[in-house]
Amino acid sequence: MMIERTYMEHARRVLVLGLPLAGSQLAQFAVHMTDVIMMGWYGLDELAALVLASGFWFVLFILLAGFAFAVMPLVATAAGRGDVTMVRRATRMAIWLSIIAAVVIYPVFGFSDEVLIALGQQPHIAVMAKPYLAVAGFEMIPALVVAVFRSYFSALERTRVVLIAVICAVGLNALLNYMLIFGGFGMPELGVLGSAIASLIVSTLMMVALAVYAKMATPENDLFRNPFKPDWAMFSTVFRMGVPIGLTSLAEVGLFNAAALMMGWIGTATLAAHGIVLQLTAIAFMTQIGLSQAGTIRAGNAMGRGDEADLRKGARVVVVMSLMMAAVSSSLFLLFPDFLIGLFIAPDEPARADVLAIGGVLIVFAAMVQFSDGGQVVALSLLRGVHDTAVPMVLATISYWVIGLPVAYLFGFVIGWGAEGVWMGFVFGLTSACLLMSYRFWVQKSRISREA
């Protein structure tokens, strides 16, 4: 079915859908950022341990979350066709795959300290990170199921409930962090371990709340009918889409975590400064993810209707909005570097001046990558909207591991630029991904009418 919309109508629909998605991404990230800020006020070594531990956990999460991310284009396309059965089948099998993957991966957390030490991290920091990961490993199941529900609701354009749920999670996580990290309200002072326990509680409660809402608010999809009945055809479909999505995300996240390991070779202050600048970059990136997810949903819906003109016009609107967001975040980084970095470090921290100095240089590189980072995630999300996941996985691997990581090591350690050189790897990797993904979508995959 063809629908004629003006660019302004597309912009309005993208904003109505994308703003709550961006808000929920920011709120979700605020949960993690609360951990970082509170741990930074607790101690520098503890902050370094949290940066490593959360990076370790997130690498595994982002790999396994490919099944959850596959729900968004599948459900959006099914909704465009009015296929309620397909909506239920895709969501149920994504939950199956997410739980199975979380159970299979858990033993890896038992060897986290050995892995981090083998990767060149300071032994006492790696040992501090292990208790966090032992608890955070249990969080993988509820966190992945929450990701499935978020994709499900987003694809159905019920984005406000996701935003409300995550905002509630921010407040609860902050309260639990205060209680369990610092020992507030008579609770034991657990430091890094307390942060992990808080995250586990929050993710579990979110999973239950979203499941209840799905049952009550979308009865037409009958999501929990025959929850244990296998659906091998859809299981295979979600698996085939989810694995490339997970590996694509892993390629990018792996580059950033490899960079964190390199920063650990340089020193604790450098690692902490890098972690802080990365947090600021991630905040800006969350808005881009929200916008790009709106692109995935609109593209999937247009594909379901076989409406090529609507797809391309909507995609142009999303790209322009991404450029505008990148301009804003880049300007803020360049105008207020000390203020932004200083939010993460206690005023009486002995290494505060060193962290501010190092971070002040790195944030310039963060400003440089805003446009390419936003461009690559928007192009990638549009490709997911038209169910193209295998080739983007290859393009991401080339961009981040064949180009980005070698450049980071070359400039950082061979040429000797240190932390600044490592960030050069981000510049090259993200720019390559932006160009390759954009070419793939606009030249090869945005013409869907004859494929639908």
C-alpha positions as CSV (number, residue, x, y, z in Angstrom):
1,M,0.0,0.0,0.0
2,M,1.5,3.3,-1.1
3,I,1.2,6.4,1.2
4,E,2.0,9.9,0.1
5,R,3.6,12.0,2.9
6,T,5.4,15.3,2.8
7,Y,8.8,15.7,4.4
8,M,7.2,17.7,7.2
9,E,4.8,14.8,7.8
10,H,7.7,12.4,7.9
11,A,9.6,14.7,10.3
12,R,6.6,14.9,12.6
13,R,6.1,11.1,12.7
14,V,9.8,10.4,13.2
15,L,9.8,12.9,16.1
16,V,6.7,11.5,17.7
17,L,8.3,8.0,17.5
18,G,12.0,9.0,17.9
19,L,11.8,11.4,20.9
20,P,10.5,8.8,23.4
21,L,12.9,6.3,22.0
22,A,15.8,8.7,22.4
23,G,14.5,9.6,25.9
24,S,14.3,5.9,26.9
25,Q,17.9,5.3,25.5
26,L,19.1,8.3,27.5
27,A,17.3,7.1,30.6
28,Q,18.6,3.6,30.2
29,F,22.1,4.9,29.9
30,A,21.5,7.1,32.9
31,V,21.1,3.9,34.9
32,H,24.7,3.0,34.0
33,M,26.0,6.5,34.2
34,T,24.7,6.7,37.8
35,D,26.9,3.7,38.6
36,V,29.9,5.5,37.0
37,I,29.3,8.8,38.8
38,M,28.7,7.3,42.2
39,M,31.7,5.0,41.8
40,G,33.8,7.9,40.7
41,W,32.9,9.6,44.0
42,Y,33.6,6.4,45.9
43,G,37.2,5.9,44.6
44,L,39.4,6.1,41.5
45,D,40.4,2.4,41.6
46,E,36.8,1.4,42.1
47,L,35.9,3.6,39.1
48,A,38.6,1.9,36.9
49,A,37.3,-1.5,38.1
50,L,33.7,-0.6,37.2
51,V,34.8,0.7,33.7
52,L,36.5,-2.6,33.0
53,A,33.8,-4.8,34.5
54,S,30.9,-3.0,32.8
55,G,32.7,-3.1,29.5
56,F,33.3,-6.8,29.9
57,W,29.6,-7.4,30.7
58,F,28.4,-5.1,27.9
59,V,30.4,-6.8,25.2
60,L,28.6,-10.1,26.0
61,F,25.3,-8.3,26.4
62,I,25.5,-6.5,23.0
63,L,26.4,-9.8,21.3
64,L,23.5,-11.7,22.8
65,A,21.0,-8.8,22.4
66,G,21.1,-9.3,18.6
67,F,18.0,-11.6,19.0
68,A,16.2,-8.8,20.8
69,F,17.2,-6.2,18.2
70,A,15.9,-8.5,15.5
71,V,12.4,-8.2,16.9
72,M,12.1,-4.6,15.9
73,P,12.3,-4.9,12.1
74,L,10.4,-8.2,12.1
75,V,7.5,-6.9,14.2
76,A,7.5,-3.5,12.3
77,T,7.3,-5.3,9.0
78,A,4.6,-7.7,10.3
79,A,2.6,-4.7,11.7
80,G,2.8,-3.0,8.3
81,R,1.2,-6.1,6.8
82,G,-1.3,-6.5,9.6
83,D,0.1,-9.9,10.5
84,V,-0.6,-10.4,14.3
85,T,0.5,-14.0,14.3
86,M,3.9,-13.0,13.0
87,V,4.3,-10.4,15.8
88,R,3.6,-13.0,18.5
89,R,5.9,-15.7,16.9
90,A,8.9,-13.4,16.5
91,T,8.7,-12.0,20.0
92,R,8.2,-15.3,21.7
93,M,11.2,-17.0,19.9
94,A,13.4,-13.9,20.6
95,I,12.6,-14.4,24.3
96,W,13.5,-18.1,24.0
97,L,16.8,-17.4,22.3
98,S,17.7,-14.6,24.8
99,I,17.2,-16.8,27.8
100,I,19.1,-19.8,26.2
101,A,22.0,-17.5,25.3
102,A,22.2,-15.9,28.8
103,V,22.4,-19.4,30.4
104,V,25.0,-20.6,28.0
105,I,27.3,-17.5,28.5
106,Y,27.2,-17.4,32.3
107,P,30.3,-19.6,33.0
108,V,32.4,-17.0,31.2
109,F,32.0,-14.6,34.1
110,G,33.8,-17.0,36.4
111,F,37.0,-16.4,34.6
112,S,36.7,-12.7,34.2
113,D,39.7,-11.7,36.4
114,E,42.0,-14.2,34.5
115,V,40.8,-12.8,31.2
116,L,41.3,-9.2,32.2
117,I,44.8,-9.9,33.6
118,A,45.7,-11.8,30.4
119,L,44.7,-8.7,28.5
120,G,47.2,-6.6,30.3
121,Q,45.1,-5.0,33.1
122,Q,46.4,-4.3,36.5
123,P,45.8,-7.4,38.7
124,H,44.3,-5.5,41.6
125,I,41.8,-3.7,39.3
126,A,40.9,-7.0,37.7
127,V,40.4,-8.7,41.1
128,M,38.1,-5.8,42.1
129,A,36.0,-6.3,39.0
130,K,35.4,-10.0,39.4
131,P,32.7,-9.8,42.2
132,Y,30.8,-7.3,40.1
133,L,30.7,-9.6,37.1
134,A,29.8,-12.7,39.2
135,V,26.6,-10.9,40.2
136,A,26.1,-9.1,36.9
137,G,26.1,-12.4,35.1
138,F,22.8,-13.3,36.7
139,E,21.4,-10.0,35.3
140,M,21.9,-11.1,31.8
141,I,18.6,-13.0,31.6
142,P,16.3,-10.1,32.7
143,A,18.4,-7.5,30.8
144,L,18.0,-9.5,27.5
145,V,14.3,-10.1,28.1
146,V,13.8,-6.4,28.8
147,A,15.6,-5.7,25.5
148,V,13.1,-8.0,23.7
149,F,10.1,-6.2,25.2
150,R,11.6,-2.8,24.4
151,S,12.0,-3.8,20.7
152,Y,8.4,-5.2,20.7
153,F,6.8,-2.1,22.1
154,S,8.9,0.2,20.0
155,A,8.0,-1.6,16.8
156,L,4.4,-1.3,17.7
157,E,5.0,2.5,18.2
158,R,4.2,2.2,22.0
159,T,7.3,4.1,23.0
160,R,6.0,6.0,25.9
161,V,5.7,2.9,28.2
162,V,9.4,2.1,27.5
163,L,10.4,5.6,28.4
164,I,8.3,5.6,31.7
165,A,9.7,2.2,32.7
166,V,13.3,3.3,32.2
167,I,12.8,6.6,34.0
168,C,11.5,4.7,37.0
169,A,14.6,2.4,36.7
170,V,16.9,5.4,36.9
171,G,15.5,6.6,40.2
172,L,15.4,3.1,41.7
173,N,18.9,2.4,40.6
174,A,20.2,5.7,42.1
175,L,18.6,4.9,45.4
176,L,19.9,1.3,45.5
177,N,23.3,2.5,44.5
178,Y,23.4,4.9,47.5
179,M,22.3,2.1,49.8
180,L,24.6,-0.6,48.5
181,I,27.7,1.2,47.4
182,F,28.0,3.7,50.2
183,G,26.0,1.8,52.9
184,G,23.1,4.3,53.1
185,F,20.1,3.8,55.3
186,G,21.9,1.2,57.4
187,M,22.7,-1.1,54.5
188,P,26.2,-2.7,54.2
189,E,28.8,-0.7,52.3
190,L,29.6,-3.0,49.3
191,G,31.3,-0.7,46.9
192,V,31.6,-2.2,43.4
193,L,29.6,-5.3,44.4
194,G,26.8,-3.1,45.6
195,S,26.5,-1.6,42.1
196,A,26.1,-5.0,40.6
197,I,23.4,-6.0,43.0
198,A,21.5,-2.8,42.4
199,S,21.6,-3.4,38.6
200,L,20.3,-7.0,39.0
201,I,17.3,-5.9,41.1
202,V,16.4,-3.1,38.7
203,S,16.6,-5.3,35.6
204,T,14.5,-8.0,37.2
205,L,11.8,-5.5,38.2
206,M,11.7,-4.0,34.7
207,M,11.3,-7.4,33.1
208,V,8.3,-8.2,35.3
209,A,6.7,-4.8,34.8
210,L,7.0,-4.9,31.0
211,A,5.7,-8.4,30.8
212,V,2.6,-7.5,32.8
213,Y,2.1,-4.4,30.6
214,A,2.4,-6.5,27.4
215,K,-0.2,-8.9,28.7
216,M,-2.6,-6.1,29.6
217,A,-2.0,-3.5,26.8
218,T,-1.6,-5.7,23.8
219,P,-4.2,-8.5,24.2
220,E,-4.7,-8.7,20.5
221,N,-1.2,-10.2,20.1
222,D,-1.8,-12.8,22.8
223,L,2.0,-12.7,23.4
224,F,2.1,-15.4,26.1
225,R,-0.1,-18.0,24.5
226,N,1.7,-21.3,24.5
227,P,4.9,-19.8,25.8
228,F,6.7,-23.2,25.8
229,K,5.6,-24.3,22.4
230,P,8.5,-24.4,19.9
231,D,8.3,-22.6,16.6
232,W,11.4,-23.8,14.8
233,A,10.8,-21.9,11.6
234,M,10.6,-18.5,13.4
235,F,13.3,-19.6,15.8
236,S,15.5,-20.0,12.8
237,T,14.5,-16.7,11.3
238,V,15.2,-14.7,14.5
239,F,18.5,-16.6,14.9
240,R,19.6,-15.8,11.3
241,M,18.8,-12.1,11.8
242,G,20.0,-11.9,15.4
243,V,23.4,-13.4,15.0
244,P,24.6,-10.9,12.4
245,I,23.0,-8.0,14.3
246,G,24.8,-9.1,17.5
247,L,28.1,-9.6,15.7
248,T,27.8,-6.2,14.1
249,S,27.2,-4.5,17.4
250,L,30.1,-6.5,18.9
251,A,32.4,-5.3,16.2
252,E,31.8,-1.7,17.3
253,V,31.6,-2.2,21.0
254,G,34.6,-4.5,20.8
255,L,36.7,-1.7,19.3
256,F,35.7,0.6,22.2
257,N,36.5,-2.0,24.8
258,A,39.8,-2.9,23.1
259,A,40.6,0.8,23.4
260,A,39.8,0.7,27.1
261,L,42.2,-2.2,27.5
262,M,44.9,-0.1,25.7
263,M,44.2,2.8,28.0
264,G,44.7,0.4,31.0
265,W,48.2,-0.2,29.6
266,I,49.0,3.5,29.9
267,G,47.7,4.1,33.5
268,T,44.8,4.3,35.8
269,A,44.2,8.1,35.4
270,T,44.2,7.6,31.6
271,L,41.7,4.8,31.8
272,A,39.5,6.8,34.1
273,A,39.6,9.9,31.8
274,H,38.9,7.7,28.8
275,G,36.0,6.1,30.6
276,I,34.5,9.5,31.4
277,V,34.8,10.8,27.9
278,L,33.4,7.6,26.6
279,Q,30.4,8.1,28.9
280,L,29.8,11.6,27.5
281,T,30.1,10.2,24.0
282,A,27.7,7.5,24.8
283,I,25.1,10.0,26.1
284,A,25.1,11.7,22.7
285,F,25.0,8.4,21.0
286,M,21.9,7.4,22.9
287,T,20.0,10.2,21.2
288,Q,21.3,8.9,17.8
289,I,20.2,5.4,18.7
290,G,16.7,6.5,19.5
291,L,16.4,8.4,16.2
292,S,17.9,5.5,14.3
293,Q,15.4,3.0,15.9
294,A,12.6,5.3,14.6
295,G,14.3,4.9,11.2
296,T,14.3,1.1,11.6
297,I,10.6,1.0,12.5
298,R,9.5,3.4,9.7
299,A,11.7,1.5,7.2
300,G,10.3,-1.9,8.3
301,N,6.8,-0.6,8.1
302,A,7.3,0.8,4.6
303,M,8.9,-2.5,3.5
304,G,5.9,-4.4,4.8
305,R,3.7,-2.2,2.5
306,G,6.2,-2.3,-0.4
307,D,6.4,1.5,-0.4
308,E,9.8,2.5,-1.8
309,A,9.0,6.2,-2.0
310,D,7.9,6.4,1.6
311,L,11.0,4.5,2.7
312,R,13.5,6.8,0.9
313,K,11.8,10.0,1.9
314,G,11.6,9.0,5.5
315,A,15.2,7.9,5.5
316,R,16.3,11.4,4.2
317,V,14.5,13.0,7.1
318,V,16.2,10.7,9.7
319,V,19.7,11.5,8.2
320,V,19.1,15.3,8.4
321,M,17.9,15.0,12.0
322,S,21.0,12.9,12.8
323,L,23.3,15.6,11.4
324,M,21.5,18.3,13.5
325,M,21.9,16.2,16.7
326,A,25.6,15.6,16.0
327,A,26.2,19.4,15.5
328,V,24.6,20.1,19.0
329,S,26.6,17.4,20.9
330,S,29.9,18.3,19.2
331,S,29.4,22.0,20.1
332,L,28.7,21.1,23.8
333,F,31.8,19.0,24.0
334,L,34.0,21.8,22.6
335,L,32.4,24.5,24.7
336,F,32.2,22.9,28.1
337,P,34.9,20.2,28.4
338,D,36.0,20.8,32.0
339,F,32.5,21.1,33.4
340,L,31.3,17.9,31.7
341,I,34.3,15.8,32.7
342,G,34.4,17.3,36.2
343,L,30.9,15.9,36.9
344,F,32.4,12.4,37.2
345,I,35.3,13.1,39.6
346,A,35.1,14.0,43.3
347,P,36.5,17.5,44.1
348,D,39.0,16.1,46.6
349,E,40.2,13.3,44.3
350,P,44.1,13.6,44.2
351,A,44.2,12.6,40.5
352,R,41.4,15.0,39.5
353,A,43.8,17.5,37.7
354,D,45.4,14.7,35.7
355,V,42.1,13.2,34.7
356,L,40.7,16.6,33.7
357,A,43.9,17.3,31.6
358,I,43.8,14.0,29.8
359,G,40.0,14.1,29.3
360,G,40.2,17.7,28.0
361,V,42.2,16.4,25.0
362,L,40.2,13.3,24.4
363,I,36.9,15.1,24.4
364,V,38.1,17.0,21.3
365,F,38.3,13.7,19.5
366,A,34.9,12.8,20.8
367,A,33.5,16.0,19.2
368,M,35.2,15.0,15.9
369,V,33.4,11.6,15.7
370,Q,29.9,12.8,16.4
371,F,28.9,13.1,12.8
372,S,30.4,9.8,11.6
373,D,29.1,7.9,14.7
374,G,25.5,9.2,14.1
375,G,25.8,8.6,10.4
376,Q,26.9,5.0,10.7
377,V,24.2,4.0,13.3
378,V,21.4,5.6,11.2
379,A,22.5,3.9,8.0
380,L,22.9,0.6,9.9
381,S,19.4,0.9,11.4
382,L,17.8,1.7,8.0
383,L,19.5,-1.5,6.7
384,R,18.0,-3.5,9.5
385,G,14.6,-2.0,8.7
386,V,14.8,-3.7,5.3
387,H,16.1,-6.9,6.9
388,D,19.6,-6.5,5.6
389,T,21.9,-7.7,8.4
390,A,24.6,-10.1,7.0
391,V,26.5,-7.7,4.7
392,P,26.5,-4.9,7.3
393,M,28.1,-7.3,9.7
394,V,31.0,-7.7,7.3
395,L,31.2,-3.9,6.7
396,A,31.3,-3.3,10.5
397,T,34.1,-5.9,11.0
398,I,36.2,-4.3,8.3
399,S,35.6,-0.8,9.6
400,Y,36.3,-1.4,13.3
401,W,38.8,-4.3,13.3
402,V,40.6,-4.1,10.0
403,I,40.8,-0.3,9.9
404,G,39.9,1.2,13.4
405,L,41.8,-1.1,15.8
406,P,45.1,-1.2,13.8
407,V,45.0,2.6,13.4
408,A,44.4,2.9,17.2
409,Y,47.4,0.8,18.0
410,L,49.6,2.4,15.3
411,F,49.0,5.9,16.4
412,G,48.8,5.1,20.1
413,F,51.8,2.9,20.6
414,V,53.9,2.7,17.5
415,I,53.9,6.4,16.7
416,G,53.7,7.1,20.4
417,W,50.7,9.5,20.6
418,G,49.2,7.5,23.6
419,A,45.6,8.1,24.4
420,E,45.1,10.6,21.6
421,G,46.4,8.1,19.1
422,V,44.0,5.4,20.4
423,W,41.1,7.8,19.7
424,M,42.4,8.3,16.2
425,G,41.3,4.7,15.7
426,F,37.8,5.7,16.5
427,V,37.9,8.5,13.9
428,F,39.0,6.2,11.2
429,G,36.8,3.3,12.2
430,L,33.6,5.2,12.6
431,T,34.1,7.2,9.4
432,S,34.7,4.1,7.4
433,A,31.6,2.5,8.8
434,C,29.5,5.6,8.0
435,L,30.6,5.7,4.4
436,L,30.3,1.9,3.8
437,M,26.9,1.6,5.5
438,S,25.5,4.7,3.8
439,Y,26.6,3.4,0.4
440,R,25.0,0.0,1.1
441,F,21.7,1.5,1.9
442,W,21.3,4.3,-0.6
443,V,22.8,2.6,-3.6
444,Q,21.9,-1.0,-3.1
445,K,19.1,-1.6,-0.5
446,S,16.7,1.3,-0.5
447,R,14.9,0.2,-3.6
448,I,12.4,-2.3,-2.2
449,S,9.3,-2.1,-4.3
450,R,10.4,-4.9,-6.6
451,E,11.6,-7.0,-3.7
452,A,8.5,-6.7,-1.5
